[in-house]
Amino acid sequence: MDYVKLINCMRCGMCLPVCPTYRETFLETASPRGRVALVRKLQEGELDQSEQLLEYLSLCLDCQACASACPCGVNAGELVAEFTCERKAETGLGFMEELILRKLVPHPDRLESSMVPMRLYQRTGLQKLVRTLGILKMFPKPLERMEGLLPNLPARPLRQEIQEVTPAVGTERGTAGFFLGCVMSLIFSDASRATIKLLSSLGYKVITPRNQVCCGAPNMLGGDLAGLKDAARANIDIFRRYDVDFIVTDCGGCGAELKKYGHHIEGDSASAFSAKVRDISQILVLHADELRAQLKPLDLKVTYHDPCHIAHCQGIRKEPRDLLKLVPDLQYKELESADACCGSAGTYNITKPEMSDQILKCKLDAVRASGAEILVTSNPGCLLQLKKGLADQLPGVRIMHLTELLSRSMDA
Amino acid sequence: MEKSFIKEFETIVGEQYTLSDRESLAVYGYDSTPELESVPGVVLLPGSPEEVARIMRLCHGAGVNVTPRGSGTNLSGGSLSAGGVVVQTSRMNRIIEVDEENLTATVETGVITSALHREVEARGLFYPPDPGSMNISTMGGNVAENSGGLRGLKYGVTADYVMGLDTILADGDLLRTGGKVVKDVAGYSLNPLLVSSEGTLGLFTSITVKLIPKPQGKITMLAHFPVLQDAALAVSAIIAAKVIPATLEFLDKVTIKCVEDYAHVGLPLDVDAVLLIEVDGHPVVIAEEAAAVADICKKHRCSFFQIAKDADEALKLAAARRTALSALARLKPTTILEDATVPRSCIAAMLKVIQDSAKKYNVTIGTFGHAGDGNLHPTCLTDERDKDEIKRAHAAFEEIFDAAISMGGTITGEHGVGLAKKKYLPKLVGETGIRVMRGIKNAFDPKGILNPGKIF
């Protein structure tokens, strides 16, 4: 790791008030400034790679709110991730990590097959039975949490259903390549369908290559930089075969990762790929007037949660709000600390359940205070986490992906 | 620190809030002061004044040192402890009361400054002190350091707002000073003594501050000056014209470039200095004041004068100044920030001294600051690995402090003496000054366990 990146931190503390784990604990070890110091002292030999130190670092959500707040351009979240990658490169991946990150995630078909039992579990009524009998209490806690987070699955993943080419409605203005996020395709296929519909109704021919693979974000999360690079090369290669103006995604996590391919992989093709990547909101705002003309009134109180991967990693804050404000009659309510993490953070809600729940509670309190009936966001991790949180604690509030809401307004 | 002693702390604040592992202690070894580090023996996060008192009684009995710490944004090394007990106040963060009849607010010591701002401003009230770190600094820390901020010129500093304090003394006893009364001449005025005591006289547990009505309006202006001295003269002229802006901030060329690179607010890159000026108060009055300011700036050869069109733009211009320090810090890994302060009539002379010293010692110094109250922040951009440059930077600052003292100014306007300015204090206050301060310290803390080694 580049030592200068570590000593650039001048310890001003601007990152402390925006860090969800510092806000919960007030502990320096749970702050971005503290994490940078831990990694620095490790490099300087003042500290060892102890269990305790790794435990402290593992509390980082990698939400990168600290990076948005840092005046000196230090990204503590990324530094911790980089440290994990370097460590994993030395120690190698564990058995389960190898299985999931190398054997499962990079293969969409295997990933989809792995969900079949879950779908059966839900559809045969077994889930209801299991939940009623409280059988899950007999299994390890992470399994119970995973089961609880999973909403009803669509009959088939979108990847298997969607046509490779969706023609533009009316005059064609350009071609958009659509990047299917794994979780979007497997779980939130309705939202991605809405995304494709919006693009085509604004005059884009949408190409959705069937053989695209996972963006590699899970690899990065697990410290598997080599796995990420494999995924990147595969996707760059696949999209290069199509002549697209943009590569659009409706998944914040994928968008953030795809935009960094150029950073991780040398060569023009990677930076050319990354330069074309857009979050769906970035495309839609380009055609705000035409979109407005197609939207019909929705008399709803709506608020918006900024996914970390959209606000902090991609710097997109204004676009989603501007889009919501296009909907006639919609009453937009700004959420307090809208860009604070919801506690989902990849698998954090499973690996650090207590901290995740505390952070989720802050978010739900803010949603309650906003008086909104619909919470809009645009990242599947947040959708999973908040859907469960709302169901448990705020059943009156529904959650939707940004494109679902816009599509509803179009159809209203 | 001995295990058995740490166990005793655990019974007071709980195991969860007693930190003694190597990793925790290492990261409590710094605050925001560059170059300084020292590892404490244990870190405690008490949840109530009673717990603070019990900690103090235990430490007093055992003769163990105690250093208070808020969020650790001190800029003079004041929250560092070598082997002693660090008491972090963050958990005591309730706003106890906003008394709209008496115009006071009472807060626990760990309340974040900007949280108090939000709370009182929602009620049309105003707590003016706004130190650069206000989004994370604690009220206890602000009182202990007598923090200033951008609004010092018109509204004063933390000391001007502290009305009452609950302080746990070295032996664990509670000292209650002041309260909600405006007039109080019963005995020595202890509040001003405790404010800026830098943790050496006691630990605050509750703080009552004065509030004022929130100004009805504000006009934000920006003036560009091709020649640095003209900007400095304009500052003196504005005040001589009996206009007291709420904010009268100065940024020099080095700072302007950094802020613009970082915040992209449209600051000009071809001028020597920029003044950010804000007048606040009744809309009719501020319109007149703004006109007067515009007139003075033009007379002093400003090349451009801009009035923020709306609240958004005003916020952006003010944000540029607020990010000055941090933006400077992007250039080089290490940033040494000072706060030498002079009578404001000497601003122009002081700026010249800073420029000459930077040149003489071949170091990069960006200067910004509260020009209106004479409090400048010459900021040296360096690299801690370059020992020779660090040495030259300190030599430059020594000259700057000497000049400040000779002009009737001070070595620190708002960061405190702590460890960083300790060696300069005798030059400023003389032997008599040090003797009186020591006497006060002994009266409060005869065993010398409260934040020892700081100030003098």
Interface residues (C-beta under 8 A of the other chain):
Chain A: V4 I7 N8 M10 R11 C12 G13 M14 L16 P17 F26 L27 E28 T29 R33 G34 A37 L38 K41 E46 L47 S50 Q52 L53 Y56 C70 P71 C72 G73
Chain B: L19 D21 R22 E23 S24 A26 V27 Y28 Y30 D31 S32 P34 L45 S71 G72 T73 Q88 S90 R91 I112 S133 N135 I136 Y262 T323 L325 S326 A327 A329 R330 P333 T334 T335 E384 R385
